[in-house]
C-alpha cells in the first residue's frame, strides 16, 4: 500500500514514539511532532496605551509566552496552515 507523504505528516524522523499534546481548540490528543504550535506573548498590562506610555518612560514590562498546539484540522480551519496546491504536493 502506498503512502501519501514521505514523512507521514510528522517531523519525528527515527525517534520512535513521541509524546502527545492536547489540541487547544477541540481537545483532541495529537502527537507533539504532528501538531502545529503557535507561540504568542501576553502582556501583564491589558491596556495597550498605558503599556506604551510606560515603555516610553523606560519601564520594562514583563509578559508570559504561551504555546498553543492545534491538530491539523483545527489549524486548517483557523488559517494557521493551508493545504498546498495539487502540483506543489507532488514535490519532495
SENU-717506 format. One record per residue: x, y, z of N, C-alpha, C in turn; residue in three letters. Coordinates in steps of 0.001 Angstrom, whole numbers, plus 500000, padded with zeros to 6 digits. Layout:
BEGIN
XYZXYZXYZALA;...
This chain:
BEGIN
500839498814500000500000500000500000500881501245500000UNK;500565502172499123501335503396499040501045504319500200UNK;501913505284500388501665506260501442501594507655500832UNK;500796508492501437500512509800500868501696510750501025UNK;502375510675502158503511511557502422504718510751502861UNK;505894511220502475507125510532502853507303510537504368UNK;506939511649505000507101511777506456505870511327507222UNK;504822510900506519503535510554507116502933511711507909UNK;503274512942507529502723514129508177503339514442509519UNK;504520513889509787505148514088511090506577514555510919UNK;507169515025512008508529515554511969509430514801512931UNK;509158513534513169509903512832514208511138512123513692UNK;511176511754512424512338511054511898512438509656512469UNK;513555509312513104513794507983513664513621507939515177UNK;512870508840515747512799508931517202511853507947517861UNK;511060507238517098510120506313517719508862507016518170UNK;508341506608519301507080507183519783507331508549520405UNK;506490509519520071506622510856520645505440511116521582UNK;505616512073522465504566512375523437503402513085522752UNK;502261513066523390501060513682522833500749514982523561UNK;500142515903522830499661517157523402498183517278523064UNK;497496518121523802496070518300523584495837519533522726UNK;494989519387521715494645520500520826493945521585521647UNK;494361522838521432493787523950522189492373524285521758UNK;491964523822520591490635524163520089489611523066520372UNK;489950521817520002488938520759520104489230519744521198UNK;490442519737521747490771518821522828491303517478522379UNK;491473517275521088491986516007520573493448515815520980UNK;493814514585521298495202514274521614495962514035520309UNK;497026514807520107497789514777518864499256514567519207UNK;500007513766518426501440513655518663502119515025518554UNK;503060515283519428503698516598519503504360516999518190UNK;504931516038517478505623516379516237504659516556515062UNK;503410516210515233502416516385514176501583517644514388UNK;501458518096515614500636519264515936501320520543515466UNK;500515521553515177501021522869514794501082523731516043UNK;502262524285516326502452525084517528502388526566517180UNK;501638527316517969501527528759517809501995529389519109UNK;503022530225519024503581530874520199503150532336520194UNK;502614532804521300502204534196521416502649534735522771UNK;502832536043522836503264536698524060502110537517524607UNK;501829537369525883500751538097526534501343539004527603UNK;501004540260527536501500541235528492500639541223529751UNK;501243541612530860500514541682532121499504542828532086UNK;499885543945531430499017545119531354498074544953530167UNK;496787544995530426495801544774529365495578546030528521UNK;495775547219529093495564548464528357496805548780527528UNK;496660548816526216497810548991525317498411550391525414UNK;497569551416525563498090552787525633498898553001526915UNK;498463552413528006499204552503529261500548551811529139UNK;500571550664528473501824549936528292502801550728527432UNK;502295551408526408503174552201525540503754553401526274UNK;502967554067527111503483555212527853504517554771528888UNK;504280553626529510505265553119530467506567552733529780UNK;506490552166528592507697551801527859508476553038527424UNK;507779554106527074508452555360526697509199555952527883UNK;508677555751529089509337556252530291510482555354530734UNK;510644554204530107511769553335530414511433552130531261UNK;510176551864531478509799550715532288509911549431531462UNK;510286548365532129510348547057531485509107546282531902UNK;508291545954530921507035545261531192507223543792530843UNK;507085542959531854507263541531531608505982540942531050UNK;506134539831530384504977539145529828505232537654529833UNK;504190536921529580504340535470529550504211534975528120UNK;504965533932527807504911533320526493503989532111526578UNK;502999532061525699502007530997525711502136530188524430UNK;502291528881524574502326527978523432500979527291523317UNK;500411527327522129499164526614521867499435525604520767UNK;498908524423520937499049523368519951497699523112519300UNK;497705522959517977496482522693517226496651521427516399UNK;495583520628516328495599519492515416495496520046513992UNK;495767519216513002495819519675511622494470520232511174UNK;493377519564511533492071520026511066491716521386511664UNK;492042521614512924491769522914513539492698523993512991UNK;493947523632512697494900524597512144494468525047510754UNK;493969524125509947493474524492508622492224525353508754UNK;491337525006509674490102525757509865490377527186510329UNK;491377527376511173491702528692511697492664529479510808UNK;493153528868509724494040529569508796495493529591509228UNK;495894528765510176497281528713510622498145528060509559UNK;497641527013508940498321526387507813497272526096506746UNK;497732525933505521496800525706504422497276524531503594UNK;496368523800502975496789522720502092497505523298500877UNK;498523522592500404499261523054499235498487522739497963UNK;498833523410496891498195523148495614498569521757495126UNK;497782521235494196497944519857493736499331519603493163UNK;499862520529492382501185520323491777502297520460492820UNK;502138521343493776503166521520494816503201520335495767UNK;502080519629495921502043518464496810502916517346496292UNK;503108517276494981503876516184494382505377516358494575UNK;505828517596494854507251517863495046507726517297496368UNK;508917516736496366509507516190497591510517517147498144UNK;
